[in-house]
Amino acid sequence: MGFNRPSKIQETALPMMLADPPQNLIAQSQSGTGKTAAFVLAMLSRVNGAEKFPQCLCLAPTYELAVQTGRVVEKMGKLCVNIRVTYAVRGNRIPRGSKIEEQIIIGTPGTVLDWCFKLRLLDVKKICVFVLDEADVMIDTQGFLDQSFRIQRALPQDCQMLLFSATFEDAVLQFAKQIIPDPNIIKLRREEMTLTNIRQYYFLCENKEDKYKALCNIYGSITVGQAIIFCQTRRNAKWLSLELTQDGHEVSVLSGELTVEQRAAVIQRFRDGKEKVLITTNVCARGIDVKQVTIVVNFSLPTNQLQNPDFETYLHRIGRTGRFGKKGLAFNMVERHNLPQYLNAVDGGD
């Protein structure tokens, strides 16, 4: 698969995850550092291919991330005899009363909850590894927190529990310690939290039309590799895609109103290089790994519900490039009237 040495998170976490007896783990790991490969190895090491029932359960906050993780399982486990994976995601309908024979289940919390307790498709008492990925996203998503707790409480006491998060705000760490009993904790030092391999630039603009001109000026560079352009709203994403298309550029759009099937098709076309530029909202900010992406453009910088700068989402967005230590570029379009707001936030120690 191209690995020739472990990343820092793999080097630190793998001995704990593969230890006998199993150990629980809470780990901070930024995008593109190889954490998925690490916990997939842990799952594959615990699975018994001769047993035809679910033994490992992995929760992800989005459909796209669940499918991406599953692909890593399939690739890393292709020489593991009789080990299979299935997806507990919206759209994958399994009749009530069926029994799942795949050993590894990867899904989103709501669907996993239905499979476990409403449809009773699996026996949670037989799960030996529980992985909760992108925990910082889980606590920001309506309902995911409670659903994750309900699933965790039903697991057996000897189940190995692994939690990963890109950021460790107080709320995230509190959630992690509540859901993972007696954990080892791997936390990045402050100086390790900077994405030094991603060079970041900003363009000072007057309005969205001015932003569009700046974007067109760098478009020649964008099409050298592949790029993701982030907008804060679906409306802006749609407007930008229409403008670029009318100017003769070929782009694809991914936003929350698309069906699961449509979203999967857009991502696959982008992975295959059929479109070089993907315009998206925050639905694509976390977890999506397309190695060819060399540039990220923040057409709108991310803000939270109070319209304050959202630093965690910003880190996740620019982390779509510079995967596994490679070089990447991030271009930020900043409207002049918003500049004092961002500067004050940074000066405030955030």
C-alpha positions in Angstrom: 0.0 0.0 0.0 3.0 2.3 -0.1 3.8 2.4 3.6 7.5 2.2 4.3 7.6 3.5 7.9 5.0 4.2 10.6 3.7 7.7 11.1 3.9 9.2 14.6 0.4 8.2 15.6 0.9 4.6 14.2 4.3 4.3 16.0 2.7 5.4 19.3 -0.7 3.8 19.1 -0.2 0.5 17.5 1.7 -1.2 20.3 -1.2 -0.3 22.7 -3.9 -1.3 20.2 -2.3 -4.7 19.4 -1.3 -5.5 23.0 -2.6 -8.6 24.7 -4.7 -8.2 26.8 -6.4 -5.5 24.7 -6.1 -1.9 25.9 -8.5 1.0 25.5 -7.2 4.2 23.8 -8.1 7.9 23.3 -5.9 9.5 20.7 -5.6 12.9 19.1 -4.6 12.6 15.5 -4.8 15.2 12.8 -6.1 14.5 9.3 -3.8 12.6 7.0 -1.6 11.1 9.7 -2.5 7.4 9.1 -4.9 6.8 12.0 -7.4 4.9 9.9 -4.7 2.4 8.9 -3.8 2.0 12.5 -7.2 1.2 13.9 -8.1 -0.9 10.9 -5.0 -3.1 11.7 -6.3 -3.3 15.3 -9.7 -4.5 14.1 -8.2 -7.0 11.6 -5.9 -8.4 14.3 -8.9 -9.2 16.6 -11.3 -10.7 14.0 -11.8 -14.5 13.7 -12.7 -15.2 10.0 -14.1 -18.6 10.9 -16.9 -17.0 13.0 -19.8 -15.6 10.8 -21.1 -12.8 13.0 -20.1 -9.1 13.7 -17.1 -8.8 15.9 -15.8 -5.2 15.2 -17.9 -2.0 15.1 -16.7 1.3 13.9 -18.7 4.6 14.1 -18.1 7.4 11.7 -20.0 10.8 11.5 -20.7 10.7 7.8 -21.7 8.2 5.0 -18.6 9.3 3.0 -16.2 8.6 5.9 -17.8 5.2 6.7 -17.4 4.1 3.1 -13.8 5.4 2.9 -12.9 3.5 6.1 -14.5 0.4 4.8 -12.4 0.6 1.6 -9.3 0.7 3.8 -10.5 -2.4 5.6 -11.1 -4.2 2.3 -7.7 -3.2 1.0 -5.7 -4.1 4.1 -7.7 -7.2 4.8 -7.8 -8.7 1.3 -5.4 -11.5 2.3 -7.3 -12.2 5.5 -9.3 -15.3 4.8 -13.1 -15.0 5.0 -13.1 -11.5 6.7 -15.7 -9.2 5.2 -17.1 -5.8 5.9 -20.6 -4.3 5.7 -22.0 -0.7 6.0 -24.6 0.4 8.4 -25.5 3.6 6.6 -28.6 5.2 5.3 -29.8 3.5 2.1 -28.4 0.0 3.0 -31.6 -1.6 3.9 -31.5 -5.1 5.5 -34.9 -6.9 6.2 -35.9 -7.2 9.9 -34.9 -10.7 11.2 -31.9 -11.1 8.9 -28.6 -12.0 10.5 -25.4 -10.3 9.5 -22.5 -12.6 8.8 -19.8 -9.9 8.0 -17.4 -9.6 10.9 -16.7 -5.8 10.6 -19.5 -3.2 10.6 -18.8 0.4 9.8 -21.6 2.9 10.0 -23.1 6.1 11.2 -24.5 6.2 14.8 -28.2 6.4 13.9 -28.2 3.5 11.5 -26.0 1.4 13.8 -28.4 2.0 16.6 -31.3 0.8 14.5 -29.4 -2.3 13.4 -28.6 -3.1 17.0 -31.8 -2.5 18.8 -34.7 -1.8 16.4 -34.0 -4.4 13.8 -31.8 -6.7 16.0 -29.5 -7.6 13.1 -26.5 -8.3 15.4 -25.7 -9.3 18.9 -23.7 -6.4 20.4 -22.5 -8.6 23.2 -20.2 -10.4 20.7 -18.4 -7.2 19.7 -14.8 -7.3 20.7 -13.5 -4.0 19.2 -15.4 -0.7 19.2 -13.9 2.3 17.3 -15.3 5.8 17.4 -13.7 8.0 14.7 -13.8 11.8 14.4 -15.2 12.2 18.0 -15.0 16.0 17.7 -17.5 15.9 14.8 -19.7 13.5 16.8 -20.3 15.9 19.6 -21.1 18.7 17.1 -23.8 16.7 15.3 -27.3 16.5 16.6 -28.1 13.2 18.3 -24.8 11.5 17.6 -23.7 12.0 21.2 -26.6 10.2 22.8 -26.6 7.5 20.1 -22.9 6.8 20.6 -23.5 6.4 24.4 -26.4 4.1 23.9 -24.4 1.8 21.6 -21.3 1.9 24.0 -23.4 1.0 27.1 -24.6 -2.2 25.4 -21.1 -3.5 24.6 -19.5 -6.2 26.7 -17.0 -5.2 29.5 -14.1 -6.8 27.8 -14.6 -5.0 24.4 -11.6 -3.0 23.3 -12.6 0.7 22.8 -10.7 3.1 20.6 -11.5 6.8 20.1 -9.9 9.2 17.7 -10.3 13.0 17.4 -8.4 15.6 15.4 -8.9 18.2 18.2 -9.1 17.9 22.0 -11.3 20.7 23.2 -12.5 20.3 26.8 -15.9 19.1 25.6 -14.3 16.4 23.4 -12.0 15.2 26.1 -14.8 15.0 28.6 -16.9 13.0 26.1 -14.0 10.7 25.4 -13.3 10.0 29.0 -17.0 9.3 29.6 -17.3 6.8 26.8 -13.9 5.1 26.9 -13.2 3.4 30.3 -9.6 3.3 31.7 -8.0 4.6 28.6 -4.4 5.2 27.5 -4.4 8.8 26.2 -2.2 10.1 23.3 -2.4 13.9 23.1 -0.5 16.1 20.7 1.7 18.8 22.2 0.7 22.3 21.1 3.6 22.7 18.7 2.6 19.4 17.0 -0.8 20.8 16.1 0.4 23.0 13.3 0.0 21.7 9.8 3.6 22.7 8.8 3.5 20.8 5.5 0.5 22.9 4.3 1.4 26.4 3.2 -1.4 28.9 3.8 -2.1 32.2 2.0 -5.0 34.6 2.0 -6.4 37.0 -0.6 -8.1 40.2 0.7 -11.3 40.7 -1.2 -14.2 43.2 -1.2 -17.1 40.8 -2.0 -17.9 37.4 -3.5 -17.4 38.7 -7.0 -13.9 39.9 -6.0 -13.3 36.5 -4.5 -14.3 34.9 -7.8 -11.8 37.0 -9.7 -9.1 35.9 -7.3 -10.1 32.3 -7.7 -9.9 32.5 -11.5 -6.4 34.0 -11.2 -5.2 30.9 -9.5 -7.3 28.5 -11.5 -4.4 27.4 -13.7 -2.5 26.2 -10.6 -5.6 24.4 -9.3 -5.9 22.2 -12.4 -2.3 21.0 -12.1 -3.5 18.5 -9.5 -6.9 18.3 -7.9 -8.6 20.9 -5.7 -11.4 21.2 -3.2 -13.2 24.5 -2.9 -15.1 25.1 0.4 -18.2 27.3 0.7 -20.0 28.0 3.9 -23.5 27.6 2.4 -25.2 25.4 -0.2 -26.4 28.6 -1.9 -22.8 29.9 -2.4 -21.6 26.5 -3.5 -24.3 26.4 -6.2 -23.6 30.0 -7.3 -19.9 29.4 -7.6 -20.4 26.2 -9.6 -22.7 28.0 -12.0 -20.2 30.8 -12.5 -17.3 28.4 -13.1 -19.3 26.2 -15.4 -20.4 29.3 -17.5 -16.8 30.3 -17.8 -16.0 26.9 -19.3 -14.6 25.1 -16.2 -15.5 21.5 -15.4 -16.4 21.2 -11.7 -18.5 18.9 -9.5 -20.6 19.9 -6.5 -21.1 18.0 -3.2 -23.5 19.3 -0.6 -25.9 18.0 2.0 -29.1 18.0 0.0 -27.9 15.3 -2.4 -29.0 11.7 -1.8 -26.5 9.2 -0.4 -26.2 7.6 -3.9 -25.6 11.0 -5.5 -23.0 11.9 -2.9 -21.2 8.6 -3.4 -21.2 9.1 -7.2 -19.7 12.6 -6.9 -17.0 11.5 -4.6 -16.1 8.5 -6.8 -15.9 10.6 -9.9 -13.6 13.0 -8.1 -11.4 10.1 -6.8 -11.2 8.7 -10.3 -10.0 12.2 -11.5 -12.9 12.6 -13.9 -13.4 16.1 -12.3 -10.4 18.0 -11.1 -12.3 20.5 -8.9 -14.8 19.7 -6.2 -17.0 22.5 -4.8 -18.4 21.5 -1.4 -19.8 22.7 2.0 -18.6 21.4 5.3 -20.0 18.0 4.5 -16.6 17.2 2.9 -14.5 19.0 5.5 -13.7 15.9 7.6 -12.2 12.6 6.8 -12.3 12.5 3.0 -9.0 11.3 1.7 -8.2 11.9 -1.9 -4.4 11.7 -2.3 -4.3 13.7 -5.5 -5.7 16.9 -3.8 -2.8 19.4 -3.8 -4.9 22.6 -3.2 -7.7 23.6 -0.8 -9.5 26.9 -1.3 -11.7 28.4 1.4 -14.0 30.5 -0.7 -15.7 31.2 2.6 -13.8 30.8 5.9 -15.8 28.5 8.3 -17.8 30.1 11.1 -19.8 28.5 13.9 -23.5 29.1 14.8 -22.6 32.4 16.5 -20.7 33.5 13.3 -17.4 33.4 15.1 -14.3 31.8 13.4 -14.5 28.0 13.5 -10.8 26.9 13.9 -11.4 23.2 14.2 -13.4 23.1 10.9 -10.6 25.2 9.3 -8.0 22.6 10.3 -10.1 19.8 9.0 -10.7 21.6 5.7 -7.1 22.4 4.9 -6.2 18.9 6.1 -7.8 17.5 2.9 -4.5 18.3 1.3 -1.0 17.5 2.6 -2.0 13.9 3.4 0.5 11.8 5.3 3.1 14.5 5.4 3.0 15.5 1.7 3.1 19.2 0.7 -0.1 21.1 0.2 -1.5 24.6 -0.4 -4.4 26.4 1.2 -5.8 29.6 -0.2 -8.2 31.7 1.9 -10.6 34.3 0.4 -11.1 36.9 3.1 -13.6 39.7 2.7 -12.1 42.9 3.9 -14.9 43.8 6.4 -14.4 40.4 8.1 -10.6 40.7 8.5 -10.7 42.4 12.0 -12.9 39.6 13.3 -10.4 36.9 12.3 -7.4 38.9 13.5 -9.0 39.5 16.9 -9.8 35.8 17.3 -6.2 34.8 16.5 -4.8 37.5 18.8 -7.1 36.1 21.5 -5.0 33.0 21.7 -7.2 30.7 19.7 
